[in-house]
C-alpha cells in the first residue's frame, strides 16, 4: 500500500486544514495510507500528543480509514519532515505553500539545488504535492 504524509500545525490552522483536506483526497484516490505528522519543536516547550492530533483531525474531518498520527520532536520542522518521509518510505508528501518555501530555504543552505520536488525524488523517491493556501 502506498503512503501519503501530510505535515500539519497543531492546533490545526486554516492552512493546515486545507492541506490536510487535499492529502485526504489524494490518499483516497490512490487507496493509500495517510500519515498525519506534527513536529513539536524542542525550543517551544509544548507537548502535543498523538491523541491531541488525532482528536483535532477527526473533529475537523471525521474518522479516517488507514490513517496514522505521528508527533515528532525536533529542532527543525523541515528536518523532522524529511526524516519521517524517509523513515516511512512515503510515496508522496503533501505540503502547504508556506511550508514549501521554508523547505526550499533549508535546501539552499544544504544543497546546490533548491528544488524541493527534485531533491526529494532524487534522495527519497518521493512526490511532493503543494497545496495553495486558501484565500478568504
N, C-alpha and C positions, 0 to 999 in steps of 0.2 A: 504494500500500500504506500502510495506517495505521501509526502508530508509538506504542509504549509505552515510556516512560522510567521506569527504576527506580533511584533513588539508593541506594547501599549503603555501609556502612563496610568498611574493609579493615584487618586481616583480617576476614573475614565473621563477624559476631556471630550469635547465635541469632536475634535480632530481624531482622537483615538477611537471614538465610536464609529466614525466614518471609515477609518482604516480597517477596523475590526469587521464592520459590515461587509466590506469588499472581500476581506480574507475568508469570511464565512461563505460568501457566494462562490469564490474560487475553489475552496475545499469541497463544496457540494458538487460543483460542476465536474471536478476531477475525481470525485469519490475518494478524497484524500483525508488523512487525519489532520487535525489542526492543533498546533501548539500556540497557546496564548502566553506571551512572555512579558514579564515586567522586570525591570532592573532596579533594584534597591541600591542606591549609592551609599557607600560607607560613610561619606562625608555628610550626608543628610541626617543620619542617626535615626531614621524611621524604619520600622519593621512592618513590611506588608507580608501577609501570609498567602499561601495558595488558596486558602478558604476565602480570604478577602477578595482576591482576584476573581475566583470562580463565582462568588456571590454577586459581585458587581456586574460581571459579564452576563450571567443568567438573568439578572434583573433587567438588563437592557435588551437581551436577545432571546431569552428563554433557554431551556436546556439544549445543549449542543451535543450531537452524536459525534463520537470519535474525537472528542476534544480533551486536551491535556493542559493543565495550568502550571506554569513554571515561574518561580520567583528566583532570580539570580542576584547575588550581591557582588558589587564590584566598584571600582573607582571610575571607570569609563563606561558609559552606556553602550557606546559603539562596539567596544572590545567584547563586552559581555554578549551582545547580539551575535557577533561573529562566532564567538565560542559556542553558543547554543546551536547556531545554524550548522557549524562544522560537526559538533558532537552528535547531533541527531541525524546528520546526513540529509538535511532538508532539500526538497526539490525546488521550493520557492519560498521567498521571504517577501511579505507584503509590508511596505513601509509608507508612511506619510511623506509629503514633500519636505516638511521641516526636518524630519529625521534623515532624509536622503541628503540634504545639503550639509548636515553635520557630519554624516559619514564621508562625504566627498572631501571635506576639510581634513578629516583624520587621514584619509588615504593620501592626500597631497603631502602630509608630513612623513608618512612611512614608505610611500612608493613613488615612482615616477609616473604613475598612471592614476589620475583622479577619477576615472570612470568606474564607478562602483559596480555597475552591472557586469562589465567586462572582467573586473578584478575577481568578483565572486564566481563568475563562470570559470575563470582560469584556475582559481585556487580552491574553490569549493564545489564546482559543478552545480551551481545554484542559479535559478532565475530570480531576478529582482523585479517586483511589480510595485510601481509607485502610485500612490493614490493622492489625487489633488485634494487640497483642503476644501471643505465645504464653505462657501461664502454665504453669509446670511444677508 
